[in-house]
């Protein structure tokens, strides 16, 4: 499907563009890889998610892993 048919992907792409890509000028591919990976970890593990009642997902992931 199209990006506008998937709100989650469109939200991710918009945040990536607004929070990183529009603010940085990458001088090397390696620099881009490092900064994008840092942003991805922040986005997935630290940033509060609306789908999780604005809590970060990492504590729930750790708790789930500890109880299985």
PDB file of N, CA, C, O and CB in Angstrom:
ATOM      1  N   UNK A   1       0.797  -1.188   0.000  1.00  0.00           N
ATOM      2  CA  UNK A   1       0.000   0.000   0.000  1.00  0.00           C
ATOM      3  C   UNK A   1       0.847   1.262   0.000  1.00  0.00           C
ATOM      4  O   UNK A   1       2.074   1.222   0.093  1.00  0.00           O
ATOM      5  CB  UNK A   1      -0.911  -0.008   1.173  1.00  0.00           C
ATOM      6  N   UNK A   2       0.175   2.335  -0.104  1.00  0.00           N
ATOM      7  CA  UNK A   2       0.813   3.650  -0.114  1.00  0.00           C
ATOM      8  C   UNK A   2       1.143   4.092   1.307  1.00  0.00           C
ATOM      9  O   UNK A   2       0.476   3.675   2.254  1.00  0.00           O
ATOM     10  CB  UNK A   2      -0.095   4.687  -0.799  1.00  0.00           C
ATOM     11  N   UNK A   3       2.176   4.943   1.469  1.00  0.00           N
ATOM     12  CA  UNK A   3       2.515   5.417   2.820  1.00  0.00           C
ATOM     13  C   UNK A   3       1.355   6.100   3.523  1.00  0.00           C
ATOM     14  O   UNK A   3       1.217   5.977   4.740  1.00  0.00           O
ATOM     15  CB  UNK A   3       3.679   6.369   2.753  1.00  0.00           C
ATOM     16  N   UNK A   4       0.518   6.820   2.781  1.00  0.00           N
ATOM     17  CA  UNK A   4      -0.596   7.531   3.415  1.00  0.00           C
ATOM     18  C   UNK A   4      -1.720   6.586   3.825  1.00  0.00           C
ATOM     19  O   UNK A   4      -2.674   7.008   4.478  1.00  0.00           O
ATOM     20  CB  UNK A   4      -1.140   8.594   2.475  1.00  0.00           C
ATOM     21  N   UNK A   5      -1.617   5.305   3.446  1.00  0.00           N
ATOM     22  CA  UNK A   5      -2.597   4.310   3.867  1.00  0.00           C
ATOM     23  C   UNK A   5      -2.201   3.665   5.199  1.00  0.00           C
ATOM     24  O   UNK A   5      -2.998   2.933   5.786  1.00  0.00           O
ATOM     25  CB  UNK A   5      -2.755   3.236   2.789  1.00  0.00           C
ATOM     26  N   UNK A   6      -1.000   3.922   5.675  1.00  0.00           N
ATOM     27  CA  UNK A   6      -0.525   3.350   6.921  1.00  0.00           C
ATOM     28  C   UNK A   6      -0.084   4.481   7.845  1.00  0.00           C
ATOM     29  O   UNK A   6       1.016   5.015   7.702  1.00  0.00           O
ATOM     30  CB  UNK A   6       0.637   2.349   6.669  1.00  0.00           C
ATOM     31  N   UNK A   7      -0.934   4.837   8.777  1.00  0.00           N
ATOM     32  CA  UNK A   7      -0.672   5.959   9.666  1.00  0.00           C
ATOM     33  C   UNK A   7       0.571   5.793  10.521  1.00  0.00           C
ATOM     34  O   UNK A   7       1.255   6.775  10.808  1.00  0.00           O
ATOM     35  CB  UNK A   7      -1.840   6.173  10.547  1.00  0.00           C
ATOM     36  N   UNK A   8       0.879   4.561  10.936  1.00  0.00           N
ATOM     37  CA  UNK A   8       2.057   4.338  11.771  1.00  0.00           C
ATOM     38  C   UNK A   8       3.341   4.640  11.003  1.00  0.00           C
ATOM     39  O   UNK A   8       4.236   5.307  11.521  1.00  0.00           O
ATOM     40  CB  UNK A   8       2.078   2.895  12.286  1.00  0.00           C
ATOM     41  N   UNK A   9       3.427   4.153   9.779  1.00  0.00           N
ATOM     42  CA  UNK A   9       4.624   4.396   8.969  1.00  0.00           C
ATOM     43  C   UNK A   9       4.724   5.866   8.613  1.00  0.00           C
ATOM     44  O   UNK A   9       5.810   6.443   8.656  1.00  0.00           O
ATOM     45  CB  UNK A   9       4.606   3.538   7.690  1.00  0.00           C
ATOM     46  N   UNK A  10       3.611   6.473   8.266  1.00  0.00           N
ATOM     47  CA  UNK A  10       3.621   7.894   7.921  1.00  0.00           C
ATOM     48  C   UNK A  10       4.061   8.731   9.121  1.00  0.00           C
ATOM     49  O   UNK A  10       4.797   9.704   8.956  1.00  0.00           O
ATOM     50  CB  UNK A  10       2.226   8.345   7.437  1.00  0.00           C
ATOM     51  N   UNK A  11       3.624   8.366  10.315  1.00  0.00           N
ATOM     52  CA  UNK A  11       4.031   9.074  11.527  1.00  0.00           C
ATOM     53  C   UNK A  11       5.532   8.908  11.760  1.00  0.00           C
ATOM     54  O   UNK A  11       6.229   9.878  12.058  1.00  0.00           O
ATOM     55  CB  UNK A  11       3.238   8.560  12.748  1.00  0.00           C
ATOM     56  N   UNK A  12       6.026   7.679  11.623  1.00  0.00           N
ATOM     57  CA  UNK A  12       7.457   7.415  11.787  1.00  0.00           C
ATOM     58  C   UNK A  12       8.273   8.221  10.784  1.00  0.00           C
ATOM     59  O   UNK A  12       9.240   8.886  11.154  1.00  0.00           O
ATOM     60  CB  UNK A  12       7.752   5.915  11.623  1.00  0.00           C
ATOM     61  N   UNK A  13       7.879   8.161   9.514  1.00  0.00           N
ATOM     62  CA  UNK A  13       8.615   8.885   8.472  1.00  0.00           C
ATOM     63  C   UNK A  13       8.620  10.387   8.738  1.00  0.00           C
ATOM     64  O   UNK A  13       9.645  11.042   8.553  1.00  0.00           O
ATOM     65  CB  UNK A  13       8.007   8.600   7.095  1.00  0.00           C
ATOM     66  N   UNK A  14       7.496  10.934   9.165  1.00  0.00           N
ATOM     67  CA  UNK A  14       7.414  12.360   9.456  1.00  0.00           C
ATOM     68  C   UNK A  14       8.309  12.760  10.614  1.00  0.00           C
ATOM     69  O   UNK A  14       8.980  13.791  10.560  1.00  0.00           O
ATOM     70  CB  UNK A  14       5.990  12.747   9.758  1.00  0.00           C
ATOM     71  N   UNK A  15       8.321  11.941  11.669  1.00  0.00           N
ATOM     72  CA  UNK A  15       9.180  12.240  12.822  1.00  0.00           C
ATOM     73  C   UNK A  15      10.657  12.123  12.451  1.00  0.00           C
ATOM     74  O   UNK A  15      11.466  12.957  12.858  1.00  0.00           O
ATOM     75  CB  UNK A  15       8.855  11.295  13.993  1.00  0.00           C
ATOM     76  N   UNK A  16      11.012  11.100  11.686  1.00  0.00           N
ATOM     77  CA  UNK A  16      12.397  10.943  11.241  1.00  0.00           C
ATOM     78  C   UNK A  16      12.838  12.166  10.441  1.00  0.00           C
ATOM     79  O   UNK A  16      13.918  12.710  10.666  1.00  0.00           O
ATOM     80  CB  UNK A  16      12.556   9.662  10.394  1.00  0.00           C
ATOM     81  N   UNK A  17      12.010  12.579   9.529  1.00  0.00           N
ATOM     82  CA  UNK A  17      12.329  13.751   8.701  1.00  0.00           C
ATOM     83  C   UNK A  17      12.432  15.013   9.559  1.00  0.00           C
ATOM     84  O   UNK A  17      13.407  15.756   9.455  1.00  0.00           O
ATOM     85  CB  UNK A  17      11.261  13.943   7.602  1.00  0.00           C
ATOM     86  N   UNK A  18      11.421  15.258  10.412  1.00  0.00           N
ATOM     87  CA  UNK A  18      11.374  16.497  11.198  1.00  0.00           C
ATOM     88  C   UNK A  18      12.446  16.557  12.285  1.00  0.00           C
ATOM     89  O   UNK A  18      13.038  17.612  12.513  1.00  0.00           O
ATOM     90  CB  UNK A  18      10.010  16.647  11.833  1.00  0.00           C
ATOM     91  N   UNK A  19      12.698  15.436  12.951  1.00  0.00           N
ATOM     92  CA  UNK A  19      13.596  15.433  14.102  1.00  0.00           C
ATOM     93  C   UNK A  19      15.059  15.181  13.746  1.00  0.00           C
ATOM     94  O   UNK A  19      15.946  15.485  14.544  1.00  0.00           O
ATOM     95  CB  UNK A  19      13.147  14.400  15.076  1.00  0.00           C
ATOM     96  N   UNK A  20      15.325  14.629  12.556  1.00  0.00           N
ATOM     97  CA  UNK A  20      16.709  14.304  12.228  1.00  0.00           C
ATOM     98  C   UNK A  20      17.114  14.776  10.839  1.00  0.00           C
ATOM     99  O   UNK A  20      18.040  15.574  10.700  1.00  0.00           O
ATOM    100  CB  UNK A  20      16.923  12.822  12.336  1.00  0.00           C
ATOM    101  N   UNK A  21      16.436  14.295   9.824  1.00  0.00           N
ATOM    102  CA  UNK A  21      16.905  14.526   8.457  1.00  0.00           C
ATOM    103  C   UNK A  21      16.893  15.992   8.059  1.00  0.00           C
ATOM    104  O   UNK A  21      17.793  16.442   7.349  1.00  0.00           O
ATOM    105  CB  UNK A  21      16.066  13.746   7.494  1.00  0.00           C
ATOM    106  N   UNK A  22      15.897  16.745   8.497  1.00  0.00           N
ATOM    107  CA  UNK A  22      15.831  18.169   8.146  1.00  0.00           C
ATOM    108  C   UNK A  22      16.788  19.022   8.975  1.00  0.00           C
ATOM    109  O   UNK A  22      17.001  20.192   8.657  1.00  0.00           O
ATOM    110  CB  UNK A  22      14.414  18.681   8.325  1.00  0.00           C
ATOM    111  N   UNK A  23      17.363  18.456  10.026  1.00  0.00           N
ATOM    112  CA  UNK A  23      18.225  19.226  10.937  1.00  0.00           C
ATOM    113  C   UNK A  23      19.709  18.928  10.760  1.00  0.00           C
ATOM    114  O   UNK A  23      20.548  19.661  11.283  1.00  0.00           O
ATOM    115  CB  UNK A  23      17.834  18.950  12.365  1.00  0.00           C
ATOM    116  N   UNK A  24      20.039  17.887  10.048  1.00  0.00           N
ATOM    117  CA  UNK A  24      21.433  17.456   9.929  1.00  0.00           C
ATOM    118  C   UNK A  24      21.907  17.537   8.482  1.00  0.00           C
ATOM    119  O   UNK A  24      21.129  17.368   7.543  1.00  0.00           O
ATOM    120  CB  UNK A  24      21.601  16.025  10.461  1.00  0.00           C
ATOM    121  N   UNK A  25      23.188  17.796   8.329  1.00  0.00           N
ATOM    122  CA  UNK A  25      23.855  17.648   7.042  1.00  0.00           C
ATOM    123  C   UNK A  25      24.899  16.565   7.252  1.00  0.00           C
ATOM    124  O   UNK A  25      25.884  16.772   7.961  1.00  0.00           O
ATOM    125  CB  UNK A  25      24.501  19.016   6.528  1.00  0.00           C
ATOM    126  N   UNK A  26      24.685  15.425   6.643  1.00  0.00           N
ATOM    127  CA  UNK A  26      25.599  14.301   6.803  1.00  0.00           C
ATOM    128  C   UNK A  26      26.764  14.471   5.835  1.00  0.00           C
ATOM    129  O   UNK A  26      26.567  14.731   4.648  1.00  0.00           O
ATOM    130  CB  UNK A  26      24.870  12.946   6.564  1.00  0.00           C
ATOM    131  N   UNK A  27      27.975  14.322   6.355  1.00  0.00           N
ATOM    132  CA  UNK A  27      29.150  14.472   5.491  1.00  0.00           C
ATOM    133  C   UNK A  27      29.654  13.140   4.961  1.00  0.00           C
ATOM    134  O   UNK A  27      30.355  13.094   3.949  1.00  0.00           O
ATOM    135  CB  UNK A  27      30.261  15.169   6.243  1.00  0.00           C
ATOM    136  N   UNK A  28      29.295  12.045   5.650  1.00  0.00           N
ATOM    137  CA  UNK A  28      29.677  10.713   5.178  1.00  0.00           C
ATOM    138  C   UNK A  28      28.509   9.756   5.396  1.00  0.00           C
ATOM    139  O   UNK A  28      27.611  10.023   6.195  1.00  0.00           O
ATOM    140  CB  UNK A  28      30.957  10.201   5.911  1.00  0.00           C
ATOM    141  N   UNK A  29      28.537   8.660   4.686  1.00  0.00           N
ATOM    142  CA  UNK A  29      27.520   7.628   4.876  1.00  0.00           C
ATOM    143  C   UNK A  29      27.618   7.040   6.281  1.00  0.00           C
ATOM    144  O   UNK A  29      26.599   6.752   6.908  1.00  0.00           O
ATOM    145  CB  UNK A  29      27.668   6.516   3.816  1.00  0.00           C
ATOM    146  N   UNK A  30      28.832   6.865   6.769  1.00  0.00           N
ATOM    147  CA  UNK A  30      29.026   6.321   8.114  1.00  0.00           C
ATOM    148  C   UNK A  30      28.402   7.227   9.175  1.00  0.00           C
ATOM    149  O   UNK A  30      27.758   6.745  10.107  1.00  0.00           O
ATOM    150  CB  UNK A  30      30.519   6.132   8.399  1.00  0.00           C
ATOM    151  N   UNK A  31      28.593   8.526   9.031  1.00  0.00           N
ATOM    152  CA  UNK A  31      27.986   9.485   9.961  1.00  0.00           C
ATOM    153  C   UNK A  31      26.466   9.370   9.924  1.00  0.00           C
ATOM    154  O   UNK A  31      25.816   9.379  10.969  1.00  0.00           O
ATOM    155  CB  UNK A  31      28.422  10.929   9.620  1.00  0.00           C
ATOM    156  N   UNK A  32      25.904   9.264   8.739  1.00  0.00           N
ATOM    157  CA  UNK A  32      24.449   9.125   8.599  1.00  0.00           C
ATOM    158  C   UNK A  32      23.964   7.853   9.282  1.00  0.00           C
ATOM    159  O   UNK A  32      22.957   7.875   9.989  1.00  0.00           O
ATOM    160  CB  UNK A  32      24.044   9.116   7.110  1.00  0.00           C
ATOM    161  N   UNK A  33      24.669   6.749   9.077  1.00  0.00           N
ATOM    162  CA  UNK A  33      24.280   5.477   9.694  1.00  0.00           C
ATOM    163  C   UNK A  33      24.281   5.577  11.217  1.00  0.00           C
ATOM    164  O   UNK A  33      23.355   5.106  11.877  1.00  0.00           O
ATOM    165  CB  UNK A  33      25.223   4.355   9.243  1.00  0.00           C
ATOM    166  N   UNK A  34      25.321   6.190  11.769  1.00  0.00           N
ATOM    167  CA  UNK A  34      25.444   6.302  13.231  1.00  0.00           C
ATOM    168  C   UNK A  34      24.330   7.175  13.802  1.00  0.00           C
ATOM    169  O   UNK A  34      23.677   6.792  14.773  1.00  0.00           O
ATOM    170  CB  UNK A  34      26.824   6.884  13.618  1.00  0.00           C
ATOM    171  N   UNK A  35      24.111   8.340  13.209  1.00  0.00           N
ATOM    172  CA  UNK A  35      23.095   9.259  13.735  1.00  0.00           C
ATOM    173  C   UNK A  35      21.685   8.699  13.571  1.00  0.00           C
ATOM    174  O   UNK A  35      20.845   8.872  14.454  1.00  0.00           O
ATOM    175  CB  UNK A  35      23.197  10.612  13.036  1.00  0.00           C
ATOM    176  N   UNK A  36      21.422   8.037  12.463  1.00  0.00           N
ATOM    177  CA  UNK A  36      20.095   7.441  12.256  1.00  0.00           C
ATOM    178  C   UNK A  36      19.869   6.304  13.242  1.00  0.00           C
ATOM    179  O   UNK A  36      18.764   6.156  13.766  1.00  0.00           O
ATOM    180  CB  UNK A  36      19.943   6.928  10.805  1.00  0.00           C
ATOM    181  N   UNK A  37      20.892   5.498  13.504  1.00  0.00           N
ATOM    182  CA  UNK A  37      20.759   4.410  14.478  1.00  0.00           C
ATOM    183  C   UNK A  37      20.519   4.957  15.882  1.00  0.00           C
ATOM    184  O   UNK A  37      19.701   4.412  16.622  1.00  0.00           O
ATOM    185  CB  UNK A  37      22.013   3.523  14.466  1.00  0.00           C
ATOM    186  N   UNK A  38      21.218   6.022  16.259  1.00  0.00           N
ATOM    187  CA  UNK A  38      20.984   6.651  17.565  1.00  0.00           C
ATOM    188  C   UNK A  38      19.552   7.162  17.659  1.00  0.00           C
ATOM    189  O   UNK A  38      18.892   6.982  18.683  1.00  0.00           O
ATOM    190  CB  UNK A  38      21.979   7.808  17.802  1.00  0.00           C
ATOM    191  N   UNK A  39      19.074   7.794  16.602  1.00  0.00           N
ATOM    192  CA  UNK A  39      17.708   8.312  16.592  1.00  0.00           C
ATOM    193  C   UNK A  39      16.710   7.161  16.683  1.00  0.00           C
ATOM    194  O   UNK A  39      15.721   7.257  17.410  1.00  0.00           O
ATOM    195  CB  UNK A  39      17.451   9.151  15.320  1.00  0.00           C
ATOM    196  N   UNK A  40      16.961   6.072  15.950  1.00  0.00           N
ATOM    197  CA  UNK A  40      16.057   4.916  15.954  1.00  0.00           C
ATOM    198  C   UNK A  40      15.944   4.315  17.356  1.00  0.00           C
ATOM    199  O   UNK A  40      14.849   3.971  17.801  1.00  0.00           O
ATOM    200  CB  UNK A  40      16.548   3.847  14.957  1.00  0.00           C
ATOM    201  N   UNK A  41      17.068   4.191  18.042  1.00  0.00           N
ATOM    202  CA  UNK A  41      17.032   3.642  19.403  1.00  0.00           C
ATOM    203  C   UNK A  41      16.232   4.544  20.335  1.00  0.00           C
ATOM    204  O   UNK A  41      15.427   4.064  21.133  1.00  0.00           O
ATOM    205  CB  UNK A  41      18.458   3.458  19.947  1.00  0.00           C
ATOM    206  N   UNK A  42      16.453   5.844  20.231  1.00  0.00           N
ATOM    207  CA  UNK A  42      15.680   6.802  21.033  1.00  0.00           C
ATOM    208  C   UNK A  42      14.191   6.667  20.716  1.00  0.00           C
ATOM    209  O   UNK A  42      13.361   6.624  21.623  1.00  0.00           O
ATOM    210  CB  UNK A  42      16.160   8.258  20.769  1.00  0.00           C
ATOM    211  N   UNK A  43      13.862   6.603  19.442  1.00  0.00           N
ATOM    212  CA  UNK A  43      12.468   6.524  18.997  1.00  0.00           C
ATOM    213  C   UNK A  43      11.798   5.246  19.510  1.00  0.00           C
ATOM    214  O   UNK A  43      10.660   5.286  19.977  1.00  0.00           O
ATOM    215  CB  UNK A  43      12.394   6.579  17.458  1.00  0.00           C
ATOM    216  N   UNK A  44      12.495   4.123  19.424  1.00  0.00           N
ATOM    217  CA  UNK A  44      11.895   2.836  19.778  1.00  0.00           C
ATOM    218  C   UNK A  44      11.966   2.490  21.257  1.00  0.00           C
ATOM    219  O   UNK A  44      11.098   1.773  21.755  1.00  0.00           O
ATOM    220  CB  UNK A  44      12.554   1.760  19.005  1.00  0.00           C
ATOM    221  N   UNK A  45      12.976   2.978  21.975  1.00  0.00           N
ATOM    222  CA  UNK A  45      13.204   2.499  23.331  1.00  0.00           C
ATOM    223  C   UNK A  45      12.997   3.537  24.421  1.00  0.00           C
ATOM    224  O   UNK A  45      12.785   3.166  25.576  1.00  0.00           O
ATOM    225  CB  UNK A  45      14.571   1.976  23.432  1.00  0.00           C
ATOM    226  N   UNK A  46      13.049   4.812  24.100  1.00  0.00           N
ATOM    227  CA  UNK A  46      12.992   5.846  25.131  1.00  0.00           C
ATOM    228  C   UNK A  46      11.756   6.729  24.987  1.00  0.00           C
ATOM    229  O   UNK A  46      11.082   7.023  25.974  1.00  0.00           O
ATOM    230  CB  UNK A  46      14.243   6.703  25.078  1.00  0.00           C
ATOM    231  N   UNK A  47      11.464   7.143  23.780  1.00  0.00           N
ATOM    232  CA  UNK A  47      10.386   8.100  23.515  1.00  0.00           C
ATOM    233  C   UNK A  47       9.037   7.532  23.948  1.00  0.00           C
ATOM    234  O   UNK A  47       8.716   6.391  23.616  1.00  0.00           O
ATOM    235  CB  UNK A  47      10.349   8.470  22.021  1.00  0.00           C
ATOM    236  N   UNK A  48       8.248   8.305  24.679  1.00  0.00           N
ATOM    237  CA  UNK A  48       6.903   7.844  25.034  1.00  0.00           C
ATOM    238  C   UNK A  48       6.045   7.636  23.781  1.00  0.00           C
ATOM    239  O   UNK A  48       6.072   8.449  22.857  1.00  0.00           O
ATOM    240  CB  UNK A  48       6.222   8.854  25.981  1.00  0.00           C
ATOM    241  N   UNK A  49       5.296   6.550  23.766  1.00  0.00           N
ATOM    242  CA  UNK A  49       4.452   6.206  22.626  1.00  0.00           C
ATOM    243  C   UNK A  49       2.982   6.439  22.977  1.00  0.00           C
ATOM    244  O   UNK A  49       2.523   6.030  24.044  1.00  0.00           O
ATOM    245  CB  UNK A  49       4.683   4.737  22.196  1.00  0.00           C
ATOM    246  N   UNK A  50       2.264   7.082  22.097  1.00  0.00           N
ATOM    247  CA  UNK A  50       0.842   7.335  22.344  1.00  0.00           C
ATOM    248  C   UNK A  50       0.071   6.024  22.468  1.00  0.00           C
ATOM    249  O   UNK A  50      -0.879   5.941  23.246  1.00  0.00           O
ATOM    250  CB  UNK A  50       0.245   8.195  21.217  1.00  0.00           C
ATOM    251  N   UNK A  51       0.466   5.003  21.715  1.00  0.00           N
ATOM    252  CA  UNK A  51      -0.221   3.713  21.781  1.00  0.00           C
ATOM    253  C   UNK A  51      -0.003   3.017  23.125  1.00  0.00           C
ATOM    254  O   UNK A  51      -0.734   2.087  23.464  1.00  0.00           O
ATOM    255  CB  UNK A  51       0.255   2.810  20.649  1.00  0.00           C
ATOM    256  N   UNK A  52       0.973   3.449  23.875  1.00  0.00           N
ATOM    257  CA  UNK A  52       1.267   2.865  25.186  1.00  0.00           C
ATOM    258  C   UNK A  52       0.937   3.844  26.304  1.00  0.00           C
ATOM    259  O   UNK A  52       1.577   3.846  27.356  1.00  0.00           O
ATOM    260  CB  UNK A  52       2.741   2.449  25.271  1.00  0.00           C
ATOM    261  N   UNK A  53      -0.070   4.673  26.063  1.00  0.00           N
ATOM    262  CA  UNK A  53      -0.504   5.664  27.053  1.00  0.00           C
ATOM    263  C   UNK A  53       0.645   6.601  27.442  1.00  0.00           C
ATOM    264  O   UNK A  53       0.792   6.983  28.603  1.00  0.00           O
ATOM    265  CB  UNK A  53      -1.056   4.960  28.305  1.00  0.00           C
ATOM    266  N   UNK A  54       1.444   6.953  26.448  1.00  0.00           N
ATOM    267  CA  UNK A  54       2.577   7.880  26.582  1.00  0.00           C
ATOM    268  C   UNK A  54       3.635   7.397  27.570  1.00  0.00           C
ATOM    269  O   UNK A  54       4.240   8.184  28.298  1.00  0.00           O
ATOM    270  CB  UNK A  54       2.078   9.237  27.015  1.00  0.00           C
ATOM    271  N   UNK A  55       3.841   6.083  27.573  1.00  0.00           N
ATOM    272  CA  UNK A  55       4.949   5.495  28.332  1.00  0.00           C
ATOM    273  C   UNK A  55       5.987   5.000  27.332  1.00  0.00           C
ATOM    274  O   UNK A  55       5.636   4.666  26.200  1.00  0.00           O
ATOM    275  CB  UNK A  55       4.456   4.326  29.268  1.00  0.00           C
ATOM    276  N   UNK A  56       7.249   4.946  27.726  1.00  0.00           N
ATOM    277  CA  UNK A  56       8.256   4.379  26.820  1.00  0.00           C
ATOM    278  C   UNK A  56       8.088   2.867  26.747  1.00  0.00           C
ATOM    279  O   UNK A  56       7.721   2.247  27.745  1.00  0.00           O
ATOM    280  CB  UNK A  56       9.694   4.743  27.288  1.00  0.00           C
ATOM    281  N   UNK A  57       8.343   2.263  25.606  1.00  0.00           N
ATOM    282  CA  UNK A  57       8.133   0.826  25.458  1.00  0.00           C
ATOM    283  C   UNK A  57       9.198  -0.032  26.121  1.00  0.00           C
ATOM    284  O   UNK A  57       8.924  -1.191  26.435  1.00  0.00           O
ATOM    285  CB  UNK A  57       8.068   0.484  24.018  1.00  0.00           C
ATOM    286  N   UNK A  58      10.386   0.478  26.345  1.00  0.00           N
ATOM    287  CA  UNK A  58      11.485  -0.343  26.855  1.00  0.00           C
ATOM    288  C   UNK A  58      11.176  -1.008  28.198  1.00  0.00           C
ATOM    289  O   UNK A  58      11.430  -2.205  28.333  1.00  0.00           O
ATOM    290  CB  UNK A  58      12.720   0.502  26.993  1.00  0.00           C
ATOM    291  N   UNK A  59      10.640  -0.295  29.202  1.00  0.00           N
ATOM    292  CA  UNK A  59      10.370  -0.983  30.476  1.00  0.00           C
ATOM    293  C   UNK A  59       9.412  -2.160  30.316  1.00  0.00           C
ATOM    294  O   UNK A  59       9.595  -3.188  30.969  1.00  0.00           O
ATOM    295  CB  UNK A  59       9.795  -0.001  31.484  1.00  0.00           C
ATOM    296  N   UNK A  60       8.404  -2.035  29.472  1.00  0.00           N
ATOM    297  CA  UNK A  60       7.475  -3.138  29.255  1.00  0.00           C
ATOM    298  C   UNK A  60       8.170  -4.301  28.575  1.00  0.00           C
ATOM    299  O   UNK A  60       7.889  -5.458  28.888  1.00  0.00           O
ATOM    300  CB  UNK A  60       6.281  -2.680  28.425  1.00  0.00           C
ATOM    301  N   UNK A  61       9.071  -4.014  27.649  1.00  0.00           N
ATOM    302  CA  UNK A  61       9.810  -5.060  26.962  1.00  0.00           C
ATOM    303  C   UNK A  61      10.684  -5.815  27.943  1.00  0.00           C
ATOM    304  O   UNK A  61      10.736  -7.044  27.912  1.00  0.00           O
ATOM    305  CB  UNK A  61      10.658  -4.474  25.833  1.00  0.00           C
ATOM    306  N   UNK A  62      11.364  -5.098  28.806  1.00  0.00           N
ATOM    307  CA  UNK A  62      12.227  -5.729  29.806  1.00  0.00           C
ATOM    308  C   UNK A  62      11.391  -6.561  30.765  1.00  0.00           C
ATOM    309  O   UNK A  62      11.775  -7.681  31.103  1.00  0.00           O
ATOM    310  CB  UNK A  62      13.038  -4.669  30.581  1.00  0.00           C
ATOM    311  N   UNK A  63      10.255  -6.033  31.211  1.00  0.00           N
ATOM    312  CA  UNK A  63       9.375  -6.756  32.115  1.00  0.00           C
ATOM    313  C   UNK A  63       8.844  -8.017  31.448  1.00  0.00           C
ATOM    314  O   UNK A  63       8.806  -9.072  32.080  1.00  0.00           O
ATOM    315  CB  UNK A  63       8.217  -5.862  32.567  1.00  0.00           C
ATOM    316  N   UNK A  64       8.439  -7.934  30.208  1.00  0.00           N
ATOM    317  CA  UNK A  64       7.927  -9.094  29.481  1.00  0.00           C
ATOM    318  C   UNK A  64       9.001 -10.164  29.365  1.00  0.00           C
ATOM    319  O   UNK A  64       8.717 -11.345  29.564  1.00  0.00           O
ATOM    320  CB  UNK A  64       7.431  -8.685  28.085  1.00  0.00           C
ATOM    321  N   UNK A  65      10.219  -9.772  29.050  1.00  0.00           N
ATOM    322  CA  UNK A  65      11.311 -10.730  28.906  1.00  0.00           C
ATOM    323  C   UNK A  65      11.641 -11.383  30.241  1.00  0.00           C
ATOM    324  O   UNK A  65      11.992 -12.563  30.272  1.00  0.00           O
ATOM    325  CB  UNK A  65      12.552 -10.044  28.335  1.00  0.00           C
ATOM    326  N   UNK A  66      11.538 -10.657  31.329  1.00  0.00           N
ATOM    327  CA  UNK A  66      11.883 -11.186  32.646  1.00  0.00           C
ATOM    328  C   UNK A  66      10.853 -12.194  33.142  1.00  0.00           C
ATOM    329  O   UNK A  66      11.184 -13.079  33.931  1.00  0.00           O
ATOM    330  CB  UNK A  66      12.015 -10.051  33.646  1.00  0.00           C
ATOM    331  N   UNK A  67       9.610 -12.070  32.687  1.00  0.00           N
ATOM    332  CA  UNK A  67       8.555 -12.949  33.190  1.00  0.00           C
ATOM    333  C   UNK A  67       8.317 -14.157  32.302  1.00  0.00           C
ATOM    334  O   UNK A  67       7.488 -15.005  32.635  1.00  0.00           O
ATOM    335  CB  UNK A  67       7.277 -12.179  33.336  1.00  0.00           C
ATOM    336  N   UNK A  68       9.012 -14.258  31.192  1.00  0.00           N
ATOM    337  CA  UNK A  68       8.794 -15.415  30.310  1.00  0.00           C
ATOM    338  C   UNK A  68       9.819 -16.480  30.524  1.00  0.00           C
ATOM    339  O   UNK A  68       9.779 -17.517  29.863  1.00  0.00           O
ATOM    340  CB  UNK A  68       8.809 -14.996  28.866  1.00  0.00           C
TER     341      UNK A  68
END
